[in-house]
Structure formats: structure tokens, C-alpha cells
Amino acid sequence: MVCTVTLNPALDCFLAVEKFRTGEINRYGEPSFFPGGKGINVSLLLNSLNMESVAMGITGGFTGKALAAALKRAGCLGEFIELEQGLTRVNVKILAEQETAFNGAGPQIPMEAIDRLEQRLAATLRPGDFLVLAGSVPAGLDQEIYLRLARAAGRGVNIVIDTVGDALLAGLKAKPFLIKPNLEELGALFGVTIAQKDEAKTYARKLQKKGARNVAVSMGSQGAMLLAEDGQVLVRAPLPGEERSSVGAGDSFVAGFLYGWQKTKSAAEAMNWAVSAGAATAFSPKIATGEEVVEIYHRFFGENAVDTRADNP
């Protein structure tokens, strides 16, 4: 089972406009609302692939209730700590000739809510389960919050951390199963600019020495690289296709990796599913469906590849 935690979830509002002009009235058709947040995106895709996943986090107000309702309509289990004050943020994504996003800051989170979340994690997770801690740390919380939640999950739980900066560095103390920085985020951890695969491998190795078991680096036009726990270095080229939206592609990569790993226990296959899932979402206006991921996987990794979804043993 995969549990995801999104401390700062969002209700994502997508607006499609023919041409976006600042300083003018812009007209759009019917808006689309989706539950948003990095961990939530992971749970949505895993659920669509028929793999058990529960999305946890902290919500507030009527926007938080709308988010939870949207997640339920998508058929994904959500268990959220509800704040007595504050509103879950609404992120507005304008889809025009270029993608423009307005992301909110989110509510203040009291430590009492964190205590309740820790208790829920401890009661839910068992050895061998996966806990995905994803997204930025909300204002007012310590940068070691993900380390704290990882420890609350208990011994034997596989930790996945997808965040940046000090929160990621602190989380390495939990010896996470997987982390997934991109080139910019990887360079920022060490105060350098990384442009080449060899440089990415050097600095990813440093993160392994600091505690990460597997380090996946998304490298844009250069594809993706995995430094696996067993010493393998696996590189996948970017898959060709028309990018429609970058929203959630990295989260889908994480979901695909966990899906492939749990089904095959192969780092190579986990990467195949990871890049398939990331591409499927990039080629879609929203988080990809499991069917779209499977289609991409079969197209690029062999017509005779076995469909390993949970409903196809």
C-alpha cells in the first residue's frame, strides 16, 4: 500500500483561453476543477492503475471540502486532517499559448494538526508499505517536518521524499527509498549549476552517501537518470510527443516508479514505468489515467510487454 502526504494541497482550477493578455479582460469557457498537490497527484495515478493508495494531508474550509469531494469523485481514498481556521488554497492554471500558473500560499498549520497526522500515519502504515512525502513545506513549519513524519510512520516503511532544499536534506536522515530532484533542484542543494549527465551522476551519488537509497534525477530534454541502490546507473531518453501541460508530470513519474517497482522489483522496469507515466501526463491536459500510462508503456517499451496492472495478474 502507498500512502501519500500533501501538507499544502490545492484545489486546482484550469482555465482554457485562446490567448492570454495581461491588463485586459480574458474570457474562458467552463472551468475545470481537480484535486491538486504533489502527493495527491501520486495517489490519483496509482488509484487509476488499480494500486491501493490513500491520500492524506491537511485541509481547511469550504475549498478543502471541495478538494476532498473531487478526490472522492475520482474514486481515490482521502483522509485529511481538517483545520478549524483557514482555507485550502486554490491554484489557477491558465492554459493558453503558454502555460501560466497562480499558486496560493495555503493556510497556517498548527502543530496540533501535525500531531493528529502523525497518529494517523502510525495507525495506517505497516512494514513494507510506502509513504510518499511530497511538495513544499508550508510557512510556519520546520524544514525537518518530513523527517518527523517519516519517523512517525514506523520501522520498515519505505519513505519517498519529493521536495527541495533544506527539507530534502533533512529528510535524508530517514534513509529514504527514493528521492527525485530535477537538475535545478539537485544543483541548488550544492550551490552549483548542473548541465550534463555526468555532473548529475556525481551529485546524485553525493545524495546517496547522505542516506538516499535510490536517486532519480529528471533532466528535461536529456531524459531521466536513476542511481539505484544496487549500483546500477539507468538513463532513459525523453519520450517523443506533444506536451500539453507540465502540471503533475514529475508526480506521475514518482507514481509510475512505485507502480513498476512494486509489480516487478526491477529498477529498470520501475524506470520504464516512471518515464511512461511522466510522459502520459505531459501529453495530457491533466493527470494521466492508468490506461494512458499503459498505452505509452507498450508503445515505447515493447508491444509484447506484460500489462502488470493490479487487475491483470
C-alpha positions in Angstrom: 0.0 0.0 0.0 1.1 3.5 -0.8 0.2 6.4 1.5 0.9 9.9 0.3 1.0 13.1 2.4 0.4 16.6 1.0 0.8 19.2 3.7 -0.3 22.0 1.4 -2.8 20.6 -1.0 -4.8 22.7 -3.5 -8.0 22.8 -5.5 -6.6 23.3 -9.0 -8.7 25.4 -11.3 -7.9 25.1 -15.0 -8.9 27.9 -17.4 -8.5 27.4 -21.2 -8.2 30.7 -23.1 -7.4 31.2 -26.7 -4.9 34.0 -26.0 -4.0 35.3 -22.5 -3.4 39.1 -22.4 -2.3 40.9 -19.2 -4.1 44.1 -18.4 -7.2 43.1 -20.4 -10.4 41.1 -19.9 -9.8 37.4 -20.8 -12.7 35.2 -21.4 -12.8 31.4 -20.9 -15.2 28.6 -21.1 -16.3 26.2 -18.4 -13.5 25.9 -15.8 -12.2 22.5 -14.7 -11.5 21.7 -11.0 -9.2 18.9 -9.9 -7.7 17.9 -6.5 -4.1 19.1 -6.6 -0.9 18.7 -4.7 2.1 16.5 -5.4 1.2 13.7 -3.1 -2.5 13.8 -4.2 -1.3 13.5 -7.8 0.7 10.4 -7.0 -2.4 8.8 -5.3 -4.7 9.7 -8.2 -2.5 7.9 -10.7 -1.8 4.9 -8.6 -5.5 4.6 -8.0 -6.1 4.7 -11.7 -3.6 1.9 -12.1 -5.6 -0.1 -9.6 -2.9 0.0 -7.0 -4.0 0.7 -3.4 -3.3 4.2 -2.3 -4.6 6.6 0.3 -4.1 10.4 0.1 -3.5 12.1 3.4 -2.9 15.7 4.2 -4.3 18.8 5.9 -7.3 20.8 4.5 -9.3 23.8 5.6 -12.6 25.5 4.9 -15.0 25.1 2.0 -12.2 24.8 -0.5 -10.8 21.9 1.5 -14.2 20.2 1.4 -14.4 20.7 -2.3 -11.0 19.2 -2.8 -12.0 16.1 -0.7 -15.2 15.8 -2.7 -13.3 16.0 -6.0 -10.9 13.3 -4.8 -13.8 11.1 -3.8 -15.5 11.6 -7.3 -12.2 10.4 -8.8 -12.5 7.2 -6.8 -9.5 7.8 -4.7 -9.5 7.4 -0.9 -8.6 10.5 1.0 -8.1 11.0 4.7 -7.5 14.6 5.7 -7.0 16.5 8.9 -9.4 19.4 8.8 -8.3 22.8 10.2 -10.7 24.8 12.3 -9.4 28.0 10.6 -8.0 28.8 7.2 -8.8 27.8 3.6 -7.2 25.2 1.4 -5.5 27.2 -1.4 -6.9 27.5 -4.9 -4.3 27.3 -7.7 -5.3 28.8 -11.0 -3.7 27.3 -14.2 -4.2 29.3 -17.4 -3.8 27.1 -20.5 -3.2 29.4 -23.4 -0.3 29.8 -26.0 1.9 29.5 -22.9 1.0 27.9 -19.6 0.6 30.4 -16.7 0.0 29.4 -13.1 -1.0 31.4 -10.0 -0.3 29.3 -6.9 -1.5 30.2 -3.4 0.4 30.1 -0.2 -2.0 28.0 1.8 -3.2 28.3 5.5 -1.1 28.3 8.7 -0.9 24.8 10.1 -0.9 24.4 13.9 1.3 21.7 15.4 -1.9 20.0 16.8 -2.8 19.1 13.2 0.7 17.6 12.7 0.3 15.6 15.8 -3.0 14.2 14.6 -1.5 13.4 11.2 1.4 11.5 12.8 -1.1 9.4 14.8 -3.0 8.6 11.6 0.2 7.6 9.8 1.3 5.3 12.7 -2.1 3.6 12.7 -2.3 3.2 9.0 1.1 2.1 7.8 2.7 -1.3 8.2 6.3 -2.6 7.4 6.7 -2.9 3.6 4.3 -0.1 2.9 5.3 3.1 1.1 5.0 6.7 2.4 5.3 9.5 -0.1 6.1 12.9 1.4 5.7 15.4 -1.4 5.6 19.1 -2.0 6.9 22.3 -0.4 6.8 22.8 3.3 4.1 25.3 4.3 5.1 28.5 6.0 5.5 28.2 9.7 6.5 24.5 9.7 10.1 23.4 10.4 12.2 22.2 7.5 12.6 18.9 9.3 8.8 18.2 9.2 9.2 15.4 6.6 11.9 13.7 8.7 9.4 13.9 11.6 6.6 12.3 9.6 8.9 9.6 8.2 9.9 8.6 11.8 6.2 8.7 12.8 5.5 6.1 10.1 7.4 3.5 12.0 10.2 1.0 11.2 10.1 -0.9 7.9 8.1 1.7 6.0 9.7 2.8 2.7 10.0 6.5 2.5 9.8 8.6 -0.7 10.6 12.3 -0.5 9.9 14.7 -3.3 10.7 18.1 -2.1 13.5 20.7 -2.3 16.2 22.4 -0.3 16.7 22.0 3.4 13.5 19.9 3.7 15.0 17.3 1.4 18.4 17.4 3.0 16.9 16.9 6.5 14.8 14.0 5.1 17.9 12.1 4.0 18.4 11.2 7.7 15.4 8.9 7.3 17.3 7.0 4.6 14.5 7.3 2.1 13.8 4.6 -0.5 13.6 7.2 -3.3 14.1 10.9 -3.9 13.5 12.7 -7.2 15.2 16.1 -7.7 15.4 17.7 -11.1 18.7 19.2 -12.4 18.0 22.7 -11.0 16.9 21.3 -7.6 19.9 19.0 -7.5 22.3 21.8 -8.2 20.7 24.1 -5.7 21.4 21.6 -2.9 25.1 22.0 -3.6 25.2 25.6 -4.8 26.2 24.7 -8.3 24.7 24.7 -11.8 24.3 21.2 -13.4 24.1 20.9 -17.1 25.5 17.4 -18.0 24.6 13.9 -17.2 28.0 13.2 -15.7 27.6 16.1 -13.4 24.2 15.0 -12.4 25.5 11.5 -11.6 28.3 12.9 -9.4 26.0 15.0 -7.3 23.3 12.3 -7.1 25.9 10.0 -5.8 26.6 12.5 -3.0 22.9 12.3 -2.0 23.2 8.5 -1.8 26.1 8.9 0.5 24.0 11.2 2.7 21.3 8.5 3.0 19.1 8.2 -0.1 18.8 4.6 -1.3 17.7 5.4 -4.9 18.1 8.8 -6.5 16.1 9.6 -9.7 17.0 12.8 -11.5 14.7 14.3 -14.1 16.8 16.1 -16.7 14.4 17.7 -19.1 15.5 17.3 -22.7 18.2 14.8 -21.5 15.6 12.4 -20.1 15.9 10.9 -16.6 18.6 9.1 -14.7 18.4 6.6 -11.8 21.2 5.8 -9.4 19.9 2.6 -8.0 20.6 1.2 -4.6 22.4 -1.8 -6.1 24.9 0.4 -8.0 23.1 0.5 -11.4 23.0 3.8 -13.3 20.0 3.8 -15.6 19.3 6.5 -18.1 16.0 6.9 -20.1 15.7 9.3 -23.1 12.7 11.6 -23.1 9.7 10.1 -24.9 8.6 11.9 -28.0 5.1 13.5 -28.1 3.3 16.8 -27.9 3.5 18.3 -24.4 0.1 19.8 -23.4 0.8 20.6 -19.7 3.7 20.1 -17.4 1.4 20.1 -14.3 1.9 16.8 -12.4 4.4 15.2 -14.8 7.0 14.8 -12.0 4.4 13.4 -9.6 3.3 10.9 -12.2 7.0 9.9 -12.6 7.1 9.0 -8.9 3.8 7.1 -9.2 5.0 5.2 -12.2 8.3 4.3 -10.5 6.5 2.9 -7.4 4.0 1.1 -9.5 6.7 -0.6 -11.6 8.8 -1.4 -8.6 6.0 -3.0 -6.6 5.0 -5.1 -9.5 8.4 -6.2 -10.7 11.1 -5.3 -8.0 13.2 -4.3 -11.0 14.9 -0.9 -11.1 14.9 -1.0 -14.9 11.2 -1.7 -15.2 10.4 0.9 -12.5 12.2 3.5 -14.7 10.3 2.3 -17.8 7.0 2.8 -16.0 8.2 6.1 -14.4 9.1 7.8 -17.8 5.9 6.3 -19.3 3.8 7.8 -16.5 5.5 11.2 -16.7 5.1 11.4 -20.4 1.5 10.3 -20.3 0.7 13.2 -18.0 2.8 15.7 -20.0 0.8 14.7 -23.2 -2.5 15.2 -21.3 -4.2 18.3 -20.1 -4.5 16.7 -16.6 -3.1 13.9 -14.6 -2.9 10.9 -16.9 -5.2 7.9 -16.5 -3.8 4.4 -15.9 -4.9 3.4 -19.4 -2.9 6.2 -20.9 0.2 5.2 -19.0 -0.2 1.6 -20.0 -0.6 2.7 -23.7 2.6 4.8 -23.5 4.5 1.9 -21.8 3.5 -0.6 -24.5 4.3 1.9 -27.3 7.8 2.7 -26.2 8.9 -0.4 -24.2 7.7 -3.2 -26.5 4.4 -4.5 -27.9 4.9 -7.7 -26.1 5.4 -6.2 -22.7 3.2 -7.7 -20.0 0.5 -5.5 -18.6 1.2 -5.7 -14.8 -1.7 -3.6 -13.5 -3.3 -5.0 -10.4 -6.3 -6.2 -12.3 -4.1 -8.1 -14.8 -2.0 -10.5 -12.7 
